[in-house]
């Protein structure tokens, strides 16, 4: 069984979010929670919130045990970019791109892991 949670339009660049997602991908939920608690990156609390949402979805919607879940997929897609302008010398302007992300975490249980191996 796979369970998914998503956060859309997070005001942080996908590149920076992916750095944190790479740390927790493939981990059991408890290990991922501990890792995110001690990760000193701005994306960590947001990713932890998405992880908790996925665990809550698994427990309430599918009656799965949180202790048996692990992160099977974790990715950050690019959302819409806000375009702003910064004044520069000699009357010019340069573009500032304020990027957004769509963060997705997919949890799976142990049965899904065994099914993938065989």
C-alpha distances in whole Angstrom, upper triangle without the diagonal:
4,7,10,14,17,21,23,27,27,31,30,30,27,29,29,26,24,27,25,21,22,23,19,17,15,16,15,15,18,20,19,21,24,24,24,26,29,29,32,31,31,27,26,26,24,21,21,21,18,16,17,16,12,12,14,12,9,12,14,11,8,11,9,12,13,14,11,10,11,12,11,13,16,19,22,23,27,28,31,34,37,40,43,46,48,52,54,57,60,58,55,51,48,45,42,38,36,33,30,26,22,20,16,14,10,8,6,6,9,8,6,10,12,10,12,15,16
4,7,10,13,17,20,23,23,27,26,27,23,25,26,22,21,23,21,18,19,20,17,15,13,15,14,14,17,19,17,19,22,22,21,24,27,26,29,27,27,24,22,23,21,18,18,18,15,13,15,14,10,11,13,10,8,12,14,11,10,12,10,13,12,15,12,9,10,10,8,10,12,15,18,19,23,24,27,30,33,36,39,43,45,48,50,54,56,54,51,48,44,41,38,35,32,29,26,22,19,16,13,10,6,6,5,7,10,10,8,10,13,12,12,16,17
4,7,10,14,17,21,21,24,24,25,22,24,24,20,20,22,20,17,19,20,16,15,14,15,14,13,16,18,16,17,20,21,20,22,25,24,27,25,25,21,20,20,18,15,15,15,12,11,12,10,6,8,10,7,6,10,11,9,8,11,10,12,11,14,13,10,10,10,10,10,12,14,17,18,21,22,25,28,31,34,37,40,42,46,48,52,54,52,49,46,43,39,36,33,30,27,24,20,17,14,11,8,6,5,6,9,13,13,11,14,16,16,16,19,21
4,7,11,13,17,17,21,21,21,19,21,21,17,17,20,18,15,17,18,15,14,14,15,15,13,17,18,16,16,20,20,18,21,24,23,25,23,22,19,18,18,15,13,14,13,9,9,11,9,6,9,10,8,8,12,13,11,11,14,13,15,13,16,15,12,12,10,10,9,10,11,13,15,18,18,22,24,27,30,33,37,39,42,44,48,50,49,46,42,39,35,33,29,27,23,20,16,13,11,7,6,4,6,9,12,16,16,14,16,19,18,18,21,23
4,7,10,14,14,17,18,19,17,19,19,15,16,19,17,14,17,18,15,14,16,16,16,14,17,18,15,15,19,19,17,19,22,21,23,21,19,16,15,15,12,10,11,10,6,7,9,6,5,9,9,8,10,13,13,12,13,16,15,16,14,17,17,14,13,11,12,11,10,11,12,14,16,16,19,22,24,28,30,34,36,40,42,45,48,46,43,39,36,33,30,27,24,21,17,14,11,8,6,6,7,9,12,15,19,20,17,19,22,22,21,24,27
4,6,10,10,14,15,16,14,17,17,13,14,17,16,13,16,18,16,15,17,18,18,16,19,20,17,17,20,20,17,19,22,20,22,19,18,14,15,14,11,10,11,10,6,9,11,8,8,12,12,11,13,16,16,15,17,19,19,20,18,21,20,17,16,13,14,12,10,10,10,11,13,12,16,18,20,24,27,30,32,36,38,42,44,42,39,36,33,29,26,23,20,17,14,10,7,6,4,6,9,12,15,18,22,23,20,22,25,24,23,26,29
4,7,7,11,12,13,12,16,15,12,14,17,15,13,17,18,17,17,19,20,20,18,20,21,17,17,20,19,16,19,21,19,20,17,15,12,13,12,8,9,11,9,6,10,12,10,11,14,14,14,16,19,19,18,20,22,22,23,20,23,23,20,19,16,17,14,12,11,9,10,12,11,14,16,18,21,23,27,29,33,35,39,41,39,36,33,30,26,23,20,17,14,11,8,6,5,7,9,12,15,18,21,25,26,24,25,28,28,27,30,32
4,6,9,11,12,11,15,15,12,14,18,17,15,19,20,19,19,22,23,24,21,24,24,21,21,24,22,19,22,24,21,22,19,16,13,15,15,11,12,14,12,10,14,15,13,14,18,18,17,20,22,22,21,23,25,25,26,24,26,27,23,22,19,19,16,14,12,10,9,10,8,10,13,14,18,21,24,26,30,32,36,39,36,34,30,27,24,21,18,15,12,8,6,4,6,9,12,15,18,21,25,28,29,26,27,31,30,29,32,34
4,6,8,10,10,14,14,12,15,18,17,16,20,22,21,21,24,25,26,24,26,26,23,23,25,24,20,23,24,22,22,18,15,13,16,15,12,13,16,14,13,16,18,16,17,21,21,20,23,26,25,25,27,29,28,29,27,30,30,26,25,22,22,19,16,14,11,10,9,6,8,9,11,14,17,21,23,26,29,33,35,33,30,26,24,20,17,14,11,9,5,5,6,9,12,15,18,21,25,28,31,32,30,31,34,34,32,35,37
4,6,8,9,12,12,10,13,15,14,14,18,19,19,19,23,23,24,22,24,24,20,20,22,21,17,19,21,18,18,14,11,9,12,12,8,10,13,12,11,15,16,15,17,20,20,20,23,25,25,25,27,29,28,28,25,28,28,25,23,20,21,18,15,13,10,10,10,8,10,11,12,15,17,21,22,26,28,32,35,33,30,26,24,20,17,14,11,9,5,5,6,8,11,14,18,20,24,27,30,32,29,30,34,33,31,34,37
4,7,9,12,11,10,14,15,15,16,19,20,21,21,25,25,27,25,26,26,22,22,24,22,19,20,21,19,17,14,11,10,13,13,10,13,16,15,15,18,19,19,20,23,24,24,26,28,29,29,31,32,31,32,29,31,32,28,26,23,24,21,18,15,12,12,10,9,10,9,10,13,14,17,19,23,25,28,31,29,27,23,20,17,14,11,8,6,5,7,9,11,15,17,21,24,27,31,34,35,33,33,37,37,34,37,40
4,6,9,7,7,10,12,12,13,16,17,18,19,23,23,25,24,25,24,21,21,22,20,17,19,19,16,15,11,9,8,11,12,10,12,15,15,15,17,19,19,20,23,24,24,27,29,29,30,31,33,31,32,28,30,31,27,25,22,23,20,16,14,10,11,10,10,11,10,11,14,15,18,19,23,24,28,31,29,27,23,20,17,14,11,8,6,5,6,9,10,14,16,20,23,26,30,32,34,31,31,35,35,33,35,38
4,5,6,7,9,11,12,13,15,17,18,18,22,23,26,24,26,25,21,22,23,21,18,21,21,17,16,12,11,9,13,15,13,13,17,17,16,19,21,21,22,25,26,26,28,30,31,31,32,34,32,33,29,31,31,28,25,22,22,19,15,12,9,9,8,9,10,9,11,13,15,18,19,23,24,27,30,29,26,22,19,16,13,10,8,5,5,6,10,11,14,17,20,23,27,30,32,34,31,31,35,34,32,34,37
4,5,5,6,9,10,10,12,15,16,15,19,20,23,22,24,23,19,20,22,19,17,20,20,17,17,13,12,10,13,15,13,12,16,16,15,17,20,20,20,23,24,24,25,28,29,29,30,32,30,30,27,29,29,25,22,19,19,15,12,9,6,6,6,8,11,11,14,16,18,21,22,26,27,30,33,32,29,25,22,19,16,13,11,8,7,5,8,8,11,14,17,20,23,27,29,31,28,27,31,31,28,30,33
4,6,5,7,9,10,11,13,15,15,19,20,23,23,25,23,19,21,22,19,17,20,20,16,16,12,12,10,13,16,15,14,17,19,17,19,22,22,22,25,27,27,28,31,32,32,32,34,32,32,29,30,30,26,23,19,20,17,13,10,8,9,9,12,14,13,16,18,20,22,23,26,27,30,33,32,28,25,22,19,16,13,13,10,10,9,12,11,14,16,19,22,25,28,30,32,29,28,31,31,29,30,34
4,5,5,7,9,10,12,14,15,19,19,22,21,23,21,18,19,20,16,14,17,16,13,12,9,9,7,10,13,12,12,15,17,16,17,20,21,21,23,26,26,27,30,31,31,32,33,31,31,27,28,29,25,22,19,20,17,14,12,9,11,11,13,16,15,17,19,20,22,23,26,27,30,33,32,29,26,23,20,17,14,13,11,11,10,12,11,14,16,19,22,25,28,30,32,29,28,32,32,30,31,35
4,5,6,6,9,10,12,12,16,17,19,18,20,18,15,16,17,15,12,15,15,12,12,9,8,6,8,11,9,8,12,13,12,14,17,17,17,20,22,22,23,26,27,27,28,29,27,27,24,25,25,22,19,16,17,14,10,9,7,9,10,12,15,15,17,20,22,24,25,29,30,33,36,35,32,28,25,22,19,16,14,11,10,8,10,8,11,12,16,18,21,24,27,29,26,25,29,29,27,29,32
4,5,5,6,9,10,10,14,15,18,18,20,18,14,16,18,15,13,17,17,13,14,11,12,9,10,14,12,10,13,15,14,14,18,19,18,20,23,23,23,26,28,28,28,29,27,27,24,25,24,21,18,14,15,12,9,7,6,9,11,14,17,17,20,22,24,26,27,31,32,35,38,37,34,30,27,24,21,18,17,13,12,10,11,9,11,12,15,17,20,23,25,27,24,23,27,27,24,26,29
4,6,5,7,10,11,14,15,18,18,19,17,14,16,16,13,12,15,14,11,11,9,11,9,10,13,13,11,14,16,16,16,19,20,20,22,24,25,25,28,30,30,30,31,29,28,25,25,25,22,19,15,17,14,11,10,10,13,14,17,20,19,22,24,25,28,28,31,32,35,38,37,34,31,27,25,22,20,18,15,15,13,14,12,14,14,17,19,22,24,26,28,26,24,28,29,26,27,31
4,5,5,7,9,13,13,15,15,16,14,11,12,13,10,8,12,11,8,9,7,9,7,7,10,10,8,10,13,13,12,16,17,17,18,21,22,22,25,27,27,27,28,26,25,21,22,22,19,16,13,15,13,10,10,10,14,15,18,21,21,23,25,27,29,30,33,34,37,40,39,36,33,30,27,24,21,19,17,15,13,14,11,13,12,15,17,19,22,24,26,24,23,26,27,25,26,30
4,5,5,6,10,11,13,13,15,13,10,12,14,11,9,13,14,11,13,11,12,9,9,12,11,8,10,13,11,11,14,16,14,16,19,19,20,22,24,24,24,26,23,22,19,20,20,17,13,10,11,9,6,7,8,12,14,17,20,21,23,26,28,31,31,35,36,39,42,41,38,35,31,28,25,22,20,17,15,12,12,9,10,9,12,13,16,19,21,23,21,19,23,24,21,23,27
4,6,6,9,10,14,14,16,14,11,14,15,11,11,15,15,12,14,13,15,12,11,15,14,11,13,16,15,14,17,19,17,19,22,22,22,25,27,27,27,28,25,24,21,21,21,18,14,11,12,10,8,8,10,14,16,19,22,23,26,28,30,32,33,36,37,40,43,42,39,36,32,30,27,24,22,19,18,15,15,12,13,12,14,15,17,20,21,23,21,19,22,23,21,22,25
4,6,9,9,12,12,13,11,8,11,11,8,9,12,12,9,12,11,14,12,10,14,14,11,12,16,15,13,16,19,17,18,21,22,22,24,27,27,27,27,24,23,19,19,19,17,13,11,13,12,10,11,13,17,19,22,25,25,28,30,32,34,35,38,39,42,45,44,41,38,34,32,29,26,24,22,20,17,18,14,15,13,15,15,17,19,20,23,21,19,23,24,22,22,26
4,6,6,9,9,10,8,5,9,10,7,8,11,12,10,14,13,15,12,10,13,13,10,10,13,12,10,13,15,14,14,18,19,18,20,23,23,23,23,20,19,16,16,16,13,10,7,10,10,8,11,13,17,19,22,25,26,28,31,33,36,36,40,41,44,47,46,43,40,36,34,31,28,25,23,21,17,17,13,13,10,12,12,14,16,17,20,18,16,20,21,19,21,24
4,6,9,10,12,11,8,12,13,11,11,15,16,14,17,16,18,14,13,16,15,11,12,15,13,11,15,16,14,15,18,18,17,20,23,23,22,23,20,19,16,16,15,12,9,6,7,6,6,9,12,15,18,21,25,26,29,31,33,36,37,41,42,45,48,47,44,40,37,34,31,28,26,23,21,17,16,13,11,9,10,10,12,14,15,18,15,14,17,18,16,17,21
4,7,9,12,10,9,13,14,12,14,17,18,17,20,19,21,18,16,18,18,14,15,17,15,13,16,17,15,15,19,19,17,19,22,22,21,21,18,17,15,14,13,10,6,5,5,7,9,12,15,18,22,24,28,29,32,35,37,40,41,45,45,49,52,51,47,44,41,38,35,32,30,26,24,21,19,16,14,11,10,9,10,12,12,15,13,10,14,15,13,14,18
4,6,8,6,6,9,11,10,11,14,15,15,18,18,20,18,15,17,17,14,13,16,15,12,14,16,14,13,17,18,16,18,21,22,20,20,17,15,13,12,11,9,6,6,8,10,11,14,17,20,24,26,29,31,33,36,38,41,42,45,46,49,53,52,49,45,42,39,36,33,31,28,25,22,21,17,15,12,12,10,11,12,12,15,14,12,15,17,16,17,20
4,6,5,6,9,10,11,12,14,16,16,20,20,22,19,16,18,18,15,13,16,15,11,13,15,13,11,15,16,14,15,19,20,18,17,14,12,9,8,8,6,4,6,9,12,13,16,19,23,26,28,31,33,35,38,40,43,44,48,49,52,55,54,51,48,44,41,38,35,33,30,27,24,22,18,16,13,12,9,10,9,10,14,13,12,15,17,16,17,20
4,6,5,6,9,10,10,12,15,15,19,19,20,17,14,15,15,12,10,12,12,8,9,12,10,8,12,13,12,13,16,17,16,16,13,11,7,7,8,6,5,7,10,12,12,16,18,22,25,26,30,31,33,37,38,42,42,46,47,51,54,53,50,46,43,40,37,34,31,28,25,22,20,17,15,11,11,8,10,10,12,15,15,14,17,19,19,20,23
4,5,5,6,9,10,11,13,14,18,19,20,18,15,15,16,14,11,14,14,10,11,14,13,11,14,16,14,15,18,20,19,18,15,12,8,7,9,9,8,10,14,16,15,19,21,25,28,29,32,34,35,39,40,43,44,47,49,52,55,54,51,48,45,42,38,36,33,30,28,25,23,19,18,15,15,12,14,13,14,18,18,17,20,22,22,23,26
4,5,5,6,9,10,11,12,16,17,19,17,14,15,17,14,12,15,15,12,13,16,15,13,17,19,17,18,21,23,22,21,18,15,12,10,12,11,9,10,13,15,15,18,20,24,27,28,32,33,35,38,39,42,43,46,47,50,54,53,50,46,43,41,37,34,32,29,27,24,23,19,18,15,15,13,15,15,15,19,19,17,20,22,21,22,25
4,5,5,6,9,10,10,14,14,16,14,10,12,13,10,8,12,12,9,10,14,13,12,15,17,16,17,20,21,21,21,18,16,12,12,13,11,9,8,12,13,11,15,17,20,23,25,28,29,31,34,36,38,39,43,44,47,50,49,46,43,40,37,34,31,28,26,23,20,19,15,15,12,13,12,14,15,16,19,18,17,20,22,21,22,26
4,5,5,6,9,10,13,14,15,13,10,10,12,10,7,10,11,8,9,12,12,11,14,16,16,16,19,21,21,20,18,15,12,12,14,12,11,11,15,15,14,17,18,22,24,25,29,29,31,34,36,38,39,43,44,47,50,49,47,43,40,37,34,31,28,26,24,21,20,16,16,13,15,13,16,16,18,22,21,20,23,25,24,25,29
4,6,5,7,9,12,14,16,15,11,12,14,12,10,13,15,12,12,16,16,15,17,20,19,20,22,24,24,23,21,18,14,14,16,15,13,14,17,18,17,19,21,24,27,28,31,32,33,36,37,40,40,43,44,48,51,50,48,44,41,39,35,33,30,28,26,23,23,19,19,16,18,16,19,19,20,24,23,22,25,27,26,27,30
4,5,5,6,10,11,14,13,9,11,13,11,10,13,14,12,14,17,17,16,19,21,21,21,24,26,26,25,22,20,16,16,17,16,13,13,16,16,15,17,18,22,24,26,29,29,31,34,35,37,37,41,42,45,48,47,45,42,38,36,32,30,27,25,24,21,21,17,18,15,17,16,19,20,21,24,23,22,25,27,25,26,30
4,5,5,8,9,11,9,6,7,10,8,6,10,11,10,11,14,15,15,17,19,20,21,23,25,25,25,22,20,17,17,18,16,14,13,16,16,13,15,16,20,22,23,26,26,28,31,32,34,35,38,39,42,46,45,42,39,36,33,30,27,24,22,20,18,18,15,15,14,16,16,19,20,22,25,24,23,26,28,26,28,31
4,6,8,10,11,11,8,8,11,10,8,11,13,12,12,16,17,16,18,21,21,22,24,26,26,26,23,21,18,18,20,18,17,16,20,20,17,19,19,23,25,26,28,29,30,32,33,36,36,39,40,43,47,46,44,40,37,35,31,29,26,25,23,21,21,18,19,17,19,19,21,23,24,28,27,26,29,31,30,31,34
4,6,9,11,12,9,10,13,13,11,14,16,15,16,19,20,20,22,24,24,25,27,29,30,29,26,24,21,20,22,21,19,18,21,21,18,20,20,24,26,27,30,29,30,33,33,36,35,39,39,42,46,45,43,40,37,35,31,29,27,25,24,22,23,20,21,19,22,21,24,25,26,29,28,27,30,32,31,32,35
4,6,9,9,6,9,12,11,10,14,15,14,16,19,20,20,22,24,25,26,28,29,30,30,27,25,22,21,23,21,19,17,20,19,16,17,17,21,22,24,26,26,27,30,30,33,32,36,36,39,43,42,40,37,33,31,28,26,23,22,21,19,20,17,19,17,20,20,23,25,26,29,28,27,30,32,30,31,34
4,7,9,7,10,12,12,13,15,17,17,19,21,22,23,25,27,27,28,31,32,33,33,30,29,25,25,27,24,22,20,23,22,19,19,18,22,22,24,26,25,26,28,28,30,30,33,33,36,40,39,37,34,31,29,26,24,22,21,20,19,21,18,20,20,23,23,26,28,30,33,31,30,34,35,33,34,38
4,5,6,8,10,10,12,14,15,16,18,20,21,22,24,25,26,28,30,31,32,32,30,29,25,25,27,24,22,19,22,20,17,16,15,18,19,20,22,21,22,24,25,27,27,30,31,34,37,37,34,31,28,26,22,20,18,17,16,15,17,15,18,18,21,22,25,28,30,33,30,29,33,34,32,33,37
4,6,7,8,10,11,12,14,15,17,18,20,21,23,24,26,27,29,30,31,32,30,29,25,26,28,25,23,20,23,21,17,16,14,17,17,18,20,19,19,22,22,24,24,28,29,32,36,35,32,29,26,24,20,18,15,14,14,13,15,14,17,17,21,22,26,28,31,33,31,31,34,35,33,35,38
4,6,5,6,9,10,11,12,14,16,17,18,20,21,23,25,26,27,28,29,27,26,23,24,25,22,20,17,19,17,13,13,11,14,14,15,18,17,19,21,22,25,26,29,30,34,37,36,33,30,27,24,20,18,15,13,12,11,12,10,13,14,17,19,22,25,27,30,28,27,31,32,30,32,35
4,5,5,6,9,10,10,12,14,15,16,18,20,21,22,24,25,26,27,25,24,20,21,22,19,17,15,18,16,13,13,13,16,17,18,21,21,22,25,26,29,29,33,34,37,41,40,37,34,31,28,24,22,19,17,15,14,14,12,13,13,16,17,21,23,25,28,26,26,29,30,29,30,34
4,5,5,6,9,10,10,12,14,15,16,18,20,21,22,24,25,25,24,23,19,21,22,20,18,16,19,18,15,15,15,18,19,19,21,22,23,26,26,29,30,33,35,38,42,40,38,34,32,29,25,23,20,18,16,14,15,12,14,14,17,18,21,23,26,29,27,27,31,32,30,32,35
4,5,5,6,9,10,11,13,14,15,17,19,20,21,22,24,24,23,23,19,21,23,19,18,16,18,16,13,13,12,15,16,15,18,19,20,23,24,27,28,32,34,37,40,39,36,33,30,27,23,21,17,16,13,11,11,9,11,12,15,17,20,23,26,28,26,26,30,30,29,31,34
4,5,5,6,9,10,11,12,14,15,17,18,20,21,22,23,21,20,17,19,20,16,15,12,15,13,10,10,10,13,15,16,19,20,22,25,26,30,31,34,36,39,42,41,38,35,32,29,25,22,19,17,14,11,11,8,9,8,12,13,17,19,22,25,23,22,26,27,25,28,31
4,5,5,6,9,10,10,12,14,15,16,18,19,20,21,19,18,14,16,18,15,14,12,15,14,12,13,14,17,19,19,22,23,25,28,30,33,33,37,39,42,45,44,41,38,35,32,28,26,22,20,17,15,14,11,11,10,13,13,17,19,21,24,22,22,26,27,26,28,31
4,5,5,6,9,10,11,12,14,15,16,18,19,20,19,18,15,17,19,16,16,14,17,16,13,14,14,17,19,19,21,23,24,27,29,32,33,37,39,42,45,44,41,37,35,32,28,25,22,20,17,15,13,11,11,10,13,14,17,19,23,25,23,24,28,28,27,30,33
4,5,5,6,9,10,10,12,14,15,16,17,18,17,17,14,17,18,14,14,12,14,13,10,12,12,14,16,16,20,21,23,26,28,32,33,37,39,43,45,44,41,37,34,31,28,25,22,19,16,13,11,8,8,7,10,11,15,17,21,23,21,21,25,25,24,27,30
4,5,5,6,9,10,11,12,14,15,16,16,15,14,11,13,14,11,10,9,12,11,10,12,13,16,19,19,23,24,26,30,32,35,36,40,42,45,48,47,44,40,37,34,31,28,25,22,19,16,14,10,9,7,9,9,12,14,17,20,18,19,22,23,22,24,27
4,5,5,6,9,10,11,12,14,15,15,14,13,10,13,14,12,12,12,15,15,13,16,17,19,22,22,25,27,28,32,33,37,38,42,44,47,50,48,46,42,39,36,33,30,27,24,21,18,16,13,12,10,11,11,14,15,18,21,20,21,24,25,24,27,29
4,5,5,6,9,10,10,11,13,14,13,14,12,15,16,13,14,13,15,15,13,15,16,18,21,20,23,25,27,30,32,36,38,41,43,47,50,48,45,42,39,35,32,29,26,23,20,17,15,12,11,9,11,11,14,16,19,21,20,21,24,25,24,27,30
4,5,5,6,9,10,10,11,12,11,12,10,13,13,10,11,10,12,12,11,14,15,17,20,20,24,26,28,32,34,37,39,43,45,48,51,49,47,43,40,36,33,30,27,24,21,17,15,12,9,7,7,7,10,12,16,17,16,17,21,21,21,23,26
4,5,5,6,9,10,10,10,9,9,6,10,11,8,10,10,13,14,14,17,18,21,24,24,27,30,31,35,37,40,42,46,48,51,54,52,50,46,43,40,36,33,30,27,24,21,18,15,13,10,10,8,10,11,14,16,16,17,20,21,21,23,26
4,5,5,6,8,10,10,9,10,8,12,13,11,13,14,16,17,17,19,20,23,25,25,28,30,32,35,37,41,43,46,48,52,55,53,50,47,44,40,37,34,31,28,25,22,19,17,15,12,12,11,13,14,17,19,18,20,23,23,24,27,29
4,6,5,5,7,9,9,11,10,14,14,12,14,14,15,15,16,18,19,21,24,24,27,29,31,35,37,41,43,46,48,52,55,53,50,46,44,40,37,34,31,28,24,21,18,16,13,11,11,10,12,13,17,18,17,19,22,22,22,25,27
4,6,6,5,6,5,8,7,11,11,9,11,12,13,15,16,19,21,23,26,26,29,32,34,37,40,43,45,49,51,54,57,55,53,49,46,42,39,36,33,30,27,23,20,17,15,12,10,8,9,10,13,14,14,16,18,19,19,22,24
4,6,6,5,5,6,7,10,11,10,13,15,17,18,19,22,24,26,29,29,32,34,36,40,42,46,47,51,53,57,60,58,55,51,48,45,42,39,36,33,29,26,23,20,18,15,14,11,12,12,15,16,16,18,21,21,22,25,26
4,6,6,8,10,11,14,15,14,17,18,19,20,21,23,25,27,29,29,32,34,36,40,42,46,47,51,53,57,60,58,55,51,49,45,42,39,36,33,29,27,23,21,19,17,15,14,15,15,18,19,19,21,23,23,25,28,29
4,6,8,11,12,16,16,14,17,17,18,19,20,22,24,25,28,28,30,33,35,39,41,45,47,51,53,57,59,57,55,51,48,44,42,38,35,33,29,26,22,21,18,16,14,13,14,14,18,17,17,20,22,22,23,26,27
4,6,9,11,14,13,12,15,16,17,18,20,22,25,26,29,29,32,35,37,41,44,47,49,53,55,59,61,59,56,53,50,46,43,40,37,34,31,27,24,22,18,16,14,12,11,11,14,14,14,17,19,18,20,23,24
4,7,9,12,12,12,15,17,18,20,22,25,27,29,32,32,35,38,40,43,46,49,51,55,57,61,63,61,59,55,52,49,46,42,39,36,33,30,26,24,21,18,16,13,13,11,14,14,15,18,19,20,22,24,25
4,6,9,8,8,12,14,15,17,19,22,25,27,30,31,34,37,39,43,45,48,50,54,56,59,62,60,57,54,51,47,44,41,38,35,32,28,25,22,19,16,14,11,10,8,11,11,12,15,16,17,19,21,22
4,5,6,7,11,14,16,18,20,23,26,28,32,32,36,38,40,43,46,49,50,54,56,59,62,61,58,54,51,48,45,42,39,36,32,29,26,23,20,17,15,11,11,8,10,12,14,15,17,18,20,21,23
4,5,5,9,11,14,16,17,20,23,26,29,30,33,35,37,41,43,46,47,51,53,56,59,58,55,51,48,45,42,39,36,33,30,26,24,20,18,14,13,10,10,9,11,14,14,15,17,19,20,22,24
4,6,8,12,14,17,18,22,25,28,31,32,35,37,39,43,45,48,49,53,54,58,61,59,57,53,50,47,43,40,38,35,32,28,26,22,20,16,15,11,11,9,10,13,14,14,16,19,19,21,23
4,7,10,12,15,17,21,24,27,30,32,35,37,40,43,45,49,50,53,55,58,61,60,57,53,50,47,44,41,38,35,32,28,26,22,20,16,14,10,8,6,6,9,11,11,13,15,16,17,19
4,7,9,12,14,17,20,23,27,28,31,34,36,39,42,45,46,50,51,55,58,56,53,50,47,43,40,37,34,31,28,25,22,19,16,12,10,6,6,5,7,10,10,10,13,14,15,16,19
4,6,9,11,15,18,21,24,26,30,32,34,37,40,43,44,48,49,52,55,54,51,47,44,41,38,35,32,29,26,23,20,17,14,10,9,6,6,6,8,11,10,9,13,14,14,15,18
4,6,7,11,14,17,20,22,26,28,31,34,36,39,40,44,45,49,52,50,47,44,40,37,34,31,29,25,23,19,17,13,11,7,6,5,6,9,11,13,11,11,14,15,14,16,19
4,7,10,14,16,20,22,26,28,31,34,37,40,41,45,46,49,52,51,48,44,41,37,35,31,29,26,23,19,17,14,11,8,6,5,6,9,10,12,9,9,12,13,11,13,16
4,7,10,13,16,18,22,24,27,30,33,36,38,41,42,46,48,47,44,40,37,34,31,28,26,22,20,16,14,11,8,6,5,7,9,12,14,15,12,12,16,16,13,16,19
4,7,10,14,16,20,21,24,27,30,33,34,38,39,42,45,44,41,37,34,31,28,24,22,19,16,13,11,8,6,4,6,9,11,15,17,19,16,16,19,19,17,19,23
4,7,10,13,16,18,21,24,27,30,31,35,36,39,42,41,37,34,30,27,25,21,19,16,13,10,8,6,5,7,9,12,15,18,21,22,19,19,22,22,19,22,25
4,7,9,13,14,17,20,23,26,27,31,32,36,38,37,34,30,27,24,21,17,16,12,10,6,5,4,6,9,12,15,18,22,24,26,22,22,26,26,23,26,29
4,6,10,12,15,18,21,24,26,30,31,35,37,35,32,29,25,22,20,16,15,11,9,6,5,7,8,11,14,17,20,24,26,28,24,24,28,27,25,27,30
4,7,8,12,14,17,21,23,26,28,31,33,32,28,25,22,18,16,12,11,8,6,5,6,9,11,15,17,21,24,28,30,31,28,28,32,31,28,31,34
4,6,10,13,16,19,22,25,27,31,33,31,28,24,21,18,16,12,10,7,5,5,6,9,12,16,19,22,25,29,32,33,30,30,34,33,30,33,36
4,7,9,13,16,19,23,25,29,30,28,25,21,19,15,13,10,9,7,6,8,9,13,16,20,22,26,29,33,36,36,33,34,38,36,34,37,40
4,6,10,13,16,19,21,25,27,24,21,18,15,11,10,6,6,5,6,9,12,15,18,22,25,28,31,35,38,39,36,36,40,39,36,39,42
4,7,10,13,17,19,23,25,22,20,16,14,10,8,6,5,6,8,12,14,18,21,24,28,31,34,38,41,42,39,39,43,42,40,43,45
4,7,10,13,16,20,21,19,16,12,10,7,6,5,6,9,11,15,18,21,24,28,31,34,37,41,44,45,42,42,46,45,43,45,48
4,7,10,13,17,18,16,14,10,8,6,5,6,8,11,14,17,20,23,27,30,33,37,40,44,46,48,45,45,49,48,46,48,51
4,7,9,13,15,12,10,6,6,5,6,9,11,14,17,21,24,27,30,33,37,40,43,47,50,51,48,48,52,51,49,51,54
4,6,10,12,11,9,5,5,6,7,10,12,16,19,23,26,28,32,35,39,42,45,48,51,53,50,50,53,53,50,52,55
4,7,9,7,6,4,7,9,10,14,16,19,23,26,30,32,36,39,42,45,49,52,55,57,53,53,57,57,54,56,59
4,7,6,5,5,7,10,12,15,18,21,25,28,32,34,37,40,44,47,50,54,56,58,55,54,58,58,55,57,60
4,6,6,8,10,14,15,19,22,25,28,32,35,37,41,44,47,50,54,57,59,61,58,58,61,61,58,60,63
4,6,9,12,15,18,21,24,27,31,34,38,40,44,47,50,53,56,60,62,64,61,60,64,63,60,62,65
4,7,10,14,16,20,22,25,29,32,36,38,42,45,48,52,55,58,61,62,59,59,63,62,59,61,64
4,7,10,13,17,19,22,26,29,33,35,39,42,45,49,52,55,58,59,56,56,59,59,56,58,61
4,7,10,13,16,19,22,26,29,32,35,38,42,45,48,52,54,56,52,52,56,55,52,55,58
4,7,10,13,16,19,23,26,29,32,35,38,42,45,48,51,52,49,49,52,52,49,51,54
4,6,10,12,16,19,22,25,29,32,35,38,42,45,48,49,46,46,49,49,46,48,51
4,6,9,13,16,20,22,26,29,32,35,39,42,45,46,43,43,47,46,44,46,49
4,6,10,13,16,19,22,25,29,32,35,39,41,43,40,40,43,43,40,42,45
4,7,10,14,16,20,23,26,30,33,36,39,41,38,38,42,41,39,41,44
4,7,11,13,17,20,23,26,30,33,36,37,34,34,38,37,35,37,40
4,7,10,13,17,20,23,27,30,33,34,31,32,35,35,33,35,38
4,6,10,13,16,19,23,26,29,31,28,28,32,31,29,31,34
4,7,10,13,17,20,23,26,28,25,25,29,28,26,29,32
4,7,10,13,17,20,23,25,22,22,26,26,24,27,29
4,7,10,13,17,20,21,18,19,23,22,20,23,26
4,7,10,13,16,18,15,16,20,20,18,21,24
4,7,10,13,15,12,13,16,16,15,18,20
4,7,10,12,10,11,14,14,14,17,19
4,7,8,6,7,11,11,11,14,16
4,6,6,7,9,10,11,13,15
4,5,5,6,9,10,11,13
4,5,5,6,9,10,11
4,6,5,6,9,10
4,5,5,7,9
4,5,5,7
4,6,6
4,6
4
